[in-house]
């Protein structure tokens, strides 16, 4: 969840970007694809698909089944990244545009207006969703349990 929050914040910034439209469309495609596929499919792709195309999962000899653990961490991070990005984006866009206009009219730059005016209001809006998502790995982890019974 930690990595998902960090990358989700960056992904939401990419999705709201007006400077580089290619980054925006890349973020939209990633978020919609990841949110549209089940976690189990993502997990199977990471555990079986990536080694088939030449990307080896890390394996530590003295930790049994570490490659399964790392596949689970990667899958949960990728999945939570997409959900956190949407939560943050919706919170920022829920703040009335008049707040940004008011901040810009008193001389704030776009970055200052976002940091000092819009984001404090957006945090209040997206906090419940972010807390619910941070407590949901325990409810989203059951798809990870068959990974322990799968043949390698």
N, C-alpha and C positions, 0 to 999 in steps of 0.2 A: 504494500500500500504506500510505503514511503516513496519508492521510485515512481509509482503511478501518480502520486500527487505532484512531484517535481515535474515530470514530463507532461502531465495533464495541464499544468499551469502554462508551460511553454506552448503546448498544442493549442490551448485556447487563445493565446496571444497570436499565434499564427493564423488561427481561423478568423480572428477579428481584424487582421492586418489589411490595411488599404494600400500600403506601399508596394508590397510584392504580391500581386494576385496569384502567381504560381504557387507560393507558399500557402495561400488561403485554400486553393483548390486541392493541394496535397493534403492539408489538414482535414478538409471536408471528406475527402475520399477515405482517409485512414479512419476517422471517427465513425463514419457511416458503415464502413466495412466491418470494423471490429465490433461495433454495437449490434450489427446485424447477424453476426455468426455466434453460435453457442461457444461457451468457454471450453467445453469438452473437445470441440473441433479444433479450436486454437491450440489446446494442449496436445492433441494428437499430432498436429502439424509440427509443433515445436519439438516434440520428443522423437517422432519418427521421420518427419519430412526434412527437417534441417540437416540431420546427419546424412540423409540420402543425397543432398545437393552439395555436401562437402563441408558443412559447418558443424564442427564437433562441439558438443556441450561439455562444459568443464567437468572433470572427474577428479576427485581427490581419493587417493588409494586408501587412506586410513579412515575415510568416512564411507560406510557402505551405502550404496545406491544414491550417491551424491548427484549423479546426472539426472535422476528422477526429481530430486529436490530442486535442482537448478531449473529444470524445465517447468516445474510448478511455479517457482518464483517469477520466471520470465513471463509465463502465461498470465498470471495474476497481475503483474505490473502492466503488461500491455493492455489487458482488459480494463483495469481500473483507470489507466491513463485516459482512455476514450470517455469513460463516464465522468471523471473529474473535469475533463476539458469542457464537456457540455454543461456541467453544473456551474462552473466559473463563467462561461460565456453567457449563460442565461441570467446569472446574477448581475453581470455588468450591463447587459442589455436591458435589464429590468429598471435600471435607474433612468429617470426621465432625461431626454436629450437636452432639455432646458437647463439642467444643472451644468452640463458641459458648456453650453453657450454662455451661461452666467459667469462661469469661471474664466472663460476665454475673454469675455468683455471687460473684466477687471484687470486683464493683463497677464494671466497665467498662460504658459505655453501648454501645448497639448499634453506633454508628459506630466507637468505640474498639476494640471486639471485632473488628469486621471488619478495620479497618486494622492492628491490632497482632497479632492472633492468626490469623484465618482467611486473609487475603490472603497473608501470607508463606508459608503452607503451600500455598495454591492456586497461587502463582506457580511453585513447584517442580513442581506437577502439570501445569499447562498450558504450561510453557515448551517442551517438545518439539513440541507441536502448533503453537504460535505460531511457532517457528523454521521448521518445515516449511511453514507458510502463507506466511511472509515470503520464503522462497526459491522459492515456487511461481509467482509472477507470470511468470517466464520459461517455465514449463510451461503456464500458462494464457493466455499471450498469442497463441498461434497463431490463435485466432478473430479477433484484431484485424487480421491481415494482409489479409483480403479487403476491408477498409475502404478500403485504398489504391487498389483497382481499381474500386470502386463509383462509378457516376456520381452527381454531386451534384444 
